[in-house]
Amino acid sequence: MKHQSILLGVNIDHVATLRQMRHMSYPDPVEAASAAEKSGADGITVHLREDRRHIQEYDVERIQKIISTRLNLEMAVVEPMLKFAEKICPVHCCFVPEKREELTTEGGLDVISEEGRIRDACQRLMAKGLHVSLFVDPDLRQIEAALRCNASIIEIHTGSYAEAKTTKERDEELQRIMKAAQFAKQAGLMVNAGHGLNYQNVQSIARIPEINELNIGHGIIARAVFIGLENAVREMKHLMVEARA
Ligand code: PXP
């Protein structure tokens, strides 16, 4: 049986992290977006964090102008970010939880506790024609809450799978992700996944037939240091497609 293809969204935040370390003009995430697209990326993902530690507003605007695929803007559910998204209208918007002190996103949104606020935010951006995705843990109750918010897409947080210390723990996390993906797809949601994926752990996730797209950043940028960004994107896409074949 031929499986549906799987898409790769390349998160280029860490190109901007490197630039911001010195407050210089390079490396330029715009150049990275273009190189990623040339090598098979199906979309470009950026996380405009509240502390602006990597991607800046002007990056998002410049990237949006030059890409030929689509922009996925990850952001916290806060007023300034909602205003920014309404102004620039990326194709996709992914709501993520955000804590200032975290090194990276640490888990999925607690949609259940913040249902009213998240539902209103989804409605606002969907009214502008954006596709809104909610970043959630592989937890069926959170997915049910995402459905009540009228989101059309979820991105399943794969961080616990990626950080599992033992094979048993990893297999359990994989089972949770598979179950969550099946449940969400059956309920009519589009299912994406991401966080902590790299060249060693991506194939088990890419093999899950319900998953439409993987968003991958750190693993690809880290590999790019040694083999260049275009090769790093090509290698990742190849592994994903091979797993799905
Ligand atoms: N998806 C979401 C929602 C994220 O917040 C991030 C990190 O910004 C990623 C995917 C990419 O994670 P990683 O950099 O670990 O590949």
Residues whose N, C-alpha, C, O or C-beta is under 5 A from the ligand:
A	BS01	PXP	N11 H47 V96 T105 F135 G194 H195 G196 L197 N215 I216 G217 H218 G219
